[in-house]
Amino acid sequence: MNNRWMESVLEAAEENIVEMPWARGQRRQEMIARRASAEASRKAPRLRA
């Protein structure tokens, strides 16, 4: 195996920073809260008048 190629691949992999889904910040937290509130309102018992 070409050792130089492997070293360059490993260096590139170390430089690449992937943002994880749970670390996306405020916008994602707002989306999750909105989804949770919508789901809670669907599950709430409805009173018939």
Rosetta blueprint (number, residue, H / E / L):
1 M L
2 N L
3 N H
4 R H
5 W H
6 M H
7 E H
8 S H
9 V H
10 L H
11 E H
12 A H
13 A H
14 E H
15 E H
16 N L
17 I L
18 V L
19 E L
20 M L
21 P H
22 W H
23 A H
24 R L
25 G L
26 Q H
27 R H
28 R H
29 Q H
30 E H
31 M H
32 I H
33 A H
34 R H
35 R H
36 A H
37 S H
38 A H
39 E H
40 A H
41 S H
42 R H
43 K H
44 A L
45 P L
46 R L
47 L L
48 R L
49 A L
